[in-house]
Amino acid sequence: MTEKRIIIDPKIMAGKPIIKGTRVPVYVVLGSLAGGMDYKEVMGEYGLKFRDVLACLNYAADVVVSEEAYPLVKKGG
């Protein structure tokens, strides 16, 4: 069984998803990667392990997969 690395606790970071045992929000890791940092830089900057970075990516993928999509409807046609 895989250890759950991402937790949501209303008492920590206002309930934003964070990496367990840290106060590092998932969005910070994702934003850092999207901004051009490589995973080793992110690990060094926030004191994370590779599995923490992967957990953030997996969390984001799970959120996107579970989103509902609504087709765009053209007005007047």
The 8 nearest C-alpha neighbors of each residue, nearest first, counted from 0:
[[1, 2, 3, 4, 54, 50, 5, 57],
 [2, 0, 3, 4, 54, 50, 5, 51],
 [1, 3, 4, 0, 5, 54, 19, 50],
 [2, 4, 5, 1, 6, 19, 54, 0],
 [5, 3, 19, 18, 2, 54, 6, 51],
 [6, 4, 18, 17, 19, 3, 16, 54],
 [5, 7, 16, 17, 19, 18, 8, 4],
 [8, 6, 16, 14, 15, 17, 9, 5],
 [7, 9, 14, 10, 11, 6, 15, 13],
 [8, 10, 14, 13, 11, 7, 12, 15],
 [11, 9, 8, 13, 14, 12, 7, 15],
 [10, 12, 8, 13, 9, 14, 22, 15],
 [11, 13, 14, 15, 10, 22, 9, 24],
 [14, 12, 9, 11, 15, 10, 8, 7],
 [13, 15, 9, 8, 7, 12, 11, 16],
 [14, 16, 12, 13, 7, 17, 24, 8],
 [17, 15, 7, 6, 24, 25, 5, 14],
 [18, 16, 24, 25, 23, 5, 6, 19],
 [17, 19, 5, 21, 4, 23, 20, 6],
 [20, 18, 4, 21, 5, 6, 17, 3],
 [19, 21, 18, 22, 4, 17, 23, 6],
 [22, 20, 23, 19, 18, 17, 24, 47],
 [21, 23, 17, 24, 18, 12, 20, 11],
 [22, 24, 21, 17, 18, 25, 27, 45],
 [25, 23, 17, 26, 27, 16, 22, 18],
 [24, 26, 17, 28, 27, 55, 16, 29],
 [25, 27, 29, 24, 28, 30, 16, 55],
 [28, 26, 30, 25, 24, 29, 31, 23],
 [29, 27, 31, 25, 30, 26, 32, 41],
 [30, 28, 26, 32, 31, 27, 33, 25],
 [29, 31, 33, 27, 32, 28, 26, 34],
 [30, 32, 34, 28, 29, 33, 36, 27],
 [31, 33, 36, 29, 34, 35, 30, 37],
 [34, 32, 30, 35, 31, 29, 36, 28],
 [35, 33, 31, 32, 30, 36, 29, 37],
 [34, 36, 32, 33, 37, 31, 30, 38],
 [37, 35, 32, 31, 40, 34, 41, 38],
 [36, 38, 40, 39, 32, 35, 41, 31],
 [37, 39, 41, 40, 42, 36, 32, 52],
 [40, 38, 42, 41, 37, 43, 49, 36],
 [41, 39, 43, 37, 42, 38, 44, 36],
 [42, 40, 38, 44, 39, 43, 45, 37],
 [41, 43, 47, 39, 46, 40, 45, 44],
 [44, 42, 40, 46, 41, 45, 39, 47],
 [43, 45, 41, 42, 46, 40, 47, 39],
 [44, 46, 47, 42, 43, 41, 23, 28],
 [47, 45, 43, 42, 44, 48, 41, 21],
 [48, 46, 42, 45, 51, 49, 43, 52],
 [47, 49, 51, 50, 42, 52, 46, 43],
 [48, 50, 52, 51, 53, 47, 42, 38],
 [49, 51, 53, 48, 52, 54, 47, 4],
 [52, 50, 54, 48, 49, 53, 47, 55],
 [51, 53, 55, 49, 54, 50, 56, 48],
 [54, 52, 50, 56, 55, 51, 57, 49],
 [53, 55, 51, 57, 52, 56, 50, 58],
 [56, 54, 58, 52, 53, 57, 25, 59],
 [55, 57, 53, 59, 58, 54, 60, 52],
 [56, 58, 60, 54, 59, 55, 53, 61],
 [59, 57, 55, 61, 56, 60, 54, 62],
 [58, 60, 62, 56, 61, 57, 55, 63],
 [61, 59, 57, 63, 58, 62, 64, 56],
 [60, 62, 58, 64, 59, 63, 57, 65],
 [63, 61, 59, 65, 60, 64, 58, 66],
 [64, 62, 60, 66, 65, 61, 59, 67],
 [63, 65, 61, 62, 66, 60, 67, 59],
 [64, 66, 62, 63, 61, 67, 60, 68],
 [67, 65, 63, 64, 62, 68, 61, 69],
 [66, 68, 65, 69, 64, 63, 70, 62],
 [69, 67, 66, 70, 65, 71, 64, 63],
 [68, 70, 71, 67, 72, 66, 73, 65],
 [71, 69, 72, 68, 73, 67, 74, 66],
 [70, 72, 69, 73, 74, 68, 76, 75],
 [73, 71, 70, 74, 76, 69, 75, 68],
 [72, 74, 76, 71, 75, 70, 69, 68],
 [75, 73, 76, 72, 71, 70, 69, 68],
 [76, 74, 73, 72, 71, 70, 69, 68],
 [75, 74, 73, 72, 71, 70, 69, 68]]
